[in-house]
Amino acid sequence: MRRVVSSAAWVAYLTLGFMTLTIAPAAAYIDPGSGSLIFQVVVGAAMAVSLAVKVFWRRITGFFSRRNR
Amino acid sequence: MTQRVAGSFRDPAGFVFTRDGVLYRQVNRTFAETFAQLSSSGLYDALVEQGLLIPHATADVEPAEPATAATVIRPEPVDFVSYPFEWAPGQLRAAALATLEAQRIAMDHGMTLRDATAYNVQFHRGRPVLIDTLSFEPLVEGRPWVAYRQFCEHFLAPLALMHHVDVRLGQLQRAHLDGIPLDLAAGILPARTRMRAGLAIHIHAHAGSQRRHADAGDAPKGRSFSMQSFQGLIESLTTAVRKLEWSPPPSAWRDYYAARESYSDQSLEHKEVLVDKVLAELTPQRVWDLGANTGHFSRIAARHGAQVASLEMDPSAVELSWRQVAEDGETAVLPLWVDLANPTPSQGWAHGERMSLTARGPADAALALALVHHLAIGGNVPLPAVAEWFAQLCEHLIVEWIPKDDPMVQRLLASREDVFADYTQEGFESAFGEHFSVERREPLQGSVRLLYVMRRRART
């Protein structure tokens, strides 16, 4: 079950992720670090998917714990 | 007199200054529009309601630098300014979670944190609160978090090091005021931390990415950072921080009162009664409890209405004291991890960015209970030097004298030569008499100890 959700979410978020192809330049007084900015973009899709899975999972467990009450 | 606060110079959006003892923050014209959005978006109210941002009032006063100023605000003052390297792991963790929660709420209001330094958090009435009102800017979709690196270096790296290697590595923060470099943290952390999702990503892989892109002026291109990614990043950081809950190992200090080796119950009770009585008479507003352990006497001071900085060198004791603050919702005790034999110096740019411990005083009253023998014998500090420094810290001093024939002093001397010929009651009274007048002297029942109440002599 988890695997199905996860791959569906992957497809959804990868599509979303590639939809916007530009990135606004960061204007900040601290140095965000190019390695840190690039890294976020690289792991961004995985972050989105893992959040989606988590939210979905919470809904399922929430649904069953409500039913059991 | 108007004076710019020394540590407030990095951010061109504004700065903090004091005038006649009141703290203000100037908002510069270049930042005026962004600052207005903090209120118009509803974010200010939401954060203040949650106790995550220090409240402020608009101040109708002359700006410190009128040429650049848009407006001046007066933030609610914090009772005692403390720094991340003075916090127990649980406090740094609470500050990290507060920062992430503020970021989450900001995103709901179309804004984001433009920095995430641990120095932007202070403990105010028992809770971590963001003090930099100018930290928020509009959220631009597609842009990664500019403060991600800073968050990892200021919070995640020290928490991971304290949790997975040794709590004493928290003191690395004192050397690295701008956060612990991730390659340094990754090098020290044990290999097993690569198996923990949060640390594998945000420290190990993150450090790798920094290394790969260190030289080139690389910028992220091609793919963008979706809002879902941003939310996922904050969620992932939150999970990583939550897991870094340090459990204090048993230490000699945290179990001090439970073991009661040094005390007869009678002498401890007598000390409590005396300290309670003295504090009831003095009613000091600002108390420093020097060598506070888990804050037993700090809480007696708090009962008399004082705001107490509870300074202790053992991180386990500080952690336990912090948990009591957090669990019981205490608002008047601030436990801090400070070694009084090596107190926080003034640090940072031009020695001005972070205040020394002494510069944050003086307190109305200081407690120095079962402490002097540690400094004088454990630390080889001559009694006149102890007295001289204490006189810089407080107006009133409640200090316990523990003579050489006390079992605790005997224990300190057990493995070393007694080179402390001046460690006598006469030596103590003469050293402290240079700076203080003795208002009261009481023997502690059931022990050979004495409790003194002293008042600092007027400086000539």
Interface residues (C-beta under 8 A of the other chain):
Chain A: Y13 L16 G17 F18 T20 L21 T22 I23 A24 P25 A26 A28 Y29 I30 D31 P32 G33 S34 G35 S36 L37 I38 F39 Q40 V41 V42 V43 G44 A45 A46 M47 A48 V49 S50 L51 A52 K54
Chain B: R10 D11 P12 A13 R114 D115 V140 E141 G142 R143 P144 W145 V146 A147 Y148 R149 Q150 C152 I201 A205 H206 S209 Q210 R211 R212 H213 A214 A216 G217 D218 A219 P220 K221 G222 R223 S224 F225 S226 Q228 S229 F230 Q231 G232 L233 E235 S236
